[in-house]
Amino acid sequence: MIRLSQIKDALEDVNMESSCYFNKETNEILWYLGYNQEYSTYREEDEHNENIISMFDFFTKNDYYIMQDFINEVRETDLRNKLYLVTKGKGAFSRFRNVLEENNIVNDWYQYRDNKYKDIAKAWCIDNNIDFEEDC
């Protein structure tokens, strides 16, 4: 059995140059680190191990969609519209963060994102028949 917080943390930590895998036999999270393969715990020979399944990569977690969902939840129309505008094009995340800071809702965003990560982690466990302990 694995703690849900471990799955959620893996989702949070994955980036454009890494991906993670799960060993169903050992309940271990393995990392492929494209930028530093020397420290990768996922090895080429793991590709053929039926006990090792893919978990997350950068595109799985899709922070942009989570950000858009958050914006949909903003009740104040002017702020919601401003957030939509700043999230178009390159640099969307930093502009989004700036508007959050200007309106003192950064903590709301992080709480929302963490809850979404938890939901994604839980769904992944259920979809893959992984026993987990809900600890977050």
C-alpha positions as CSV (number, residue, x, y, z in Angstrom):
1,M,0.0,0.0,0.0
2,I,1.2,3.5,-0.8
3,R,0.3,6.8,0.8
4,L,-1.7,9.1,-1.5
5,S,0.6,12.0,-0.6
6,Q,3.4,10.1,-2.3
7,I,1.4,9.8,-5.5
8,K,0.4,13.5,-5.2
9,D,4.0,14.6,-4.6
10,A,5.1,12.7,-7.7
11,L,2.5,14.4,-9.8
12,E,3.6,17.8,-8.4
13,D,7.3,17.1,-9.0
14,V,7.1,15.9,-12.5
15,N,8.3,18.4,-15.1
16,M,9.1,18.7,-18.8
17,E,12.3,16.7,-18.5
18,S,11.1,14.0,-16.1
19,S,8.5,11.3,-15.8
20,C,7.6,8.8,-13.1
21,Y,6.6,5.2,-13.0
22,F,5.2,2.9,-10.3
23,N,6.5,-0.6,-9.4
24,K,3.3,-2.5,-8.4
25,E,5.4,-5.2,-6.8
26,T,7.5,-2.9,-4.5
27,N,5.1,0.1,-4.3
28,E,8.1,2.2,-5.3
29,I,8.0,5.3,-7.5
30,L,10.7,5.3,-10.1
31,W,11.9,8.5,-11.9
32,Y,13.2,9.0,-15.4
33,L,15.2,12.2,-15.4
34,G,16.0,13.2,-19.0
35,Y,18.3,16.0,-17.8
36,N,20.3,13.7,-15.5
37,Q,19.9,10.0,-16.4
38,E,22.7,9.1,-13.9
39,Y,20.2,9.8,-11.1
40,S,17.2,8.1,-12.8
41,T,15.8,5.2,-10.9
42,Y,13.8,4.0,-13.9
43,R,16.1,2.0,-16.2
44,E,15.8,0.9,-19.8
45,E,15.3,-2.7,-18.7
46,D,12.2,-1.6,-16.7
47,E,10.3,-1.0,-20.0
48,H,9.6,-4.8,-20.2
49,N,8.7,-5.3,-16.6
50,E,4.9,-5.8,-16.4
51,N,4.9,-4.7,-12.7
52,I,6.1,-1.2,-13.7
53,I,3.5,1.1,-15.0
54,S,3.6,4.7,-16.2
55,M,2.4,7.3,-13.7
56,F,2.8,10.9,-14.8
57,D,4.6,13.1,-17.2
58,F,4.4,16.8,-17.6
59,F,1.5,16.6,-19.9
60,T,-0.5,14.3,-17.7
61,K,-0.9,16.9,-14.9
62,N,-1.6,19.8,-17.3
63,D,-1.4,22.8,-15.0
64,Y,-2.8,25.0,-17.7
65,Y,-6.1,23.2,-17.6
66,I,-6.1,23.3,-13.8
67,M,-5.4,27.0,-14.0
68,Q,-8.4,27.5,-16.3
69,D,-10.6,25.5,-14.0
70,F,-9.6,27.7,-11.1
71,I,-10.4,30.8,-13.1
72,N,-13.9,29.4,-13.8
73,E,-14.4,29.2,-10.0
74,V,-13.5,32.9,-9.4
75,R,-16.8,34.7,-8.5
76,E,-15.8,38.3,-9.2
77,T,-16.4,38.8,-12.9
78,D,-13.8,41.5,-13.5
79,L,-11.1,39.5,-11.8
80,R,-12.1,36.3,-13.7
81,N,-12.0,38.2,-17.0
82,K,-8.6,39.7,-16.1
83,L,-7.3,36.2,-15.3
84,Y,-8.5,34.8,-18.6
85,L,-6.8,37.6,-20.5
86,V,-3.4,37.2,-18.8
87,T,-3.4,33.4,-19.4
88,K,-3.2,33.7,-23.2
89,G,0.1,33.1,-24.8
90,K,3.7,32.7,-23.6
91,G,4.3,33.7,-20.1
92,A,0.8,32.9,-19.0
93,F,1.8,31.4,-15.6
94,S,3.9,34.3,-14.5
95,R,1.2,36.8,-15.5
96,F,-1.4,34.6,-13.7
97,R,0.8,34.6,-10.6
98,N,1.1,38.4,-10.7
99,V,-2.6,38.9,-10.8
100,L,-3.1,36.4,-8.0
101,E,-0.6,38.3,-5.9
102,E,-2.2,41.7,-6.7
103,N,-5.5,40.3,-5.5
104,N,-4.2,38.3,-2.5
105,I,-5.5,35.0,-3.7
106,V,-2.3,33.1,-4.2
107,N,-3.1,30.8,-1.3
108,D,-6.5,30.1,-2.9
109,W,-4.8,29.0,-6.1
110,Y,-2.3,26.7,-4.3
111,Q,-5.1,25.1,-2.3
112,Y,-7.2,24.6,-5.4
113,R,-4.2,23.1,-7.3
114,D,-3.3,20.8,-4.4
115,N,-6.9,19.5,-4.3
116,K,-6.8,18.9,-8.1
117,Y,-3.5,17.1,-7.7
118,K,-5.0,14.9,-5.0
119,D,-8.0,14.1,-7.2
120,I,-5.8,13.2,-10.1
121,A,-3.6,11.0,-7.8
122,K,-6.6,9.3,-6.3
123,A,-8.1,8.7,-9.8
124,W,-4.8,7.3,-11.0
125,C,-4.7,4.8,-8.1
126,I,-8.3,3.7,-8.7
127,D,-7.8,3.4,-12.4
128,N,-4.7,1.2,-11.9
129,N,-6.0,-0.8,-9.0
130,I,-3.3,0.5,-6.6
131,D,-4.1,0.3,-2.9
132,F,-3.5,3.6,-1.2
133,E,-3.8,5.1,2.2
134,E,-5.5,8.5,2.1
135,D,-3.2,10.7,4.2
136,C,-3.5,14.1,2.5
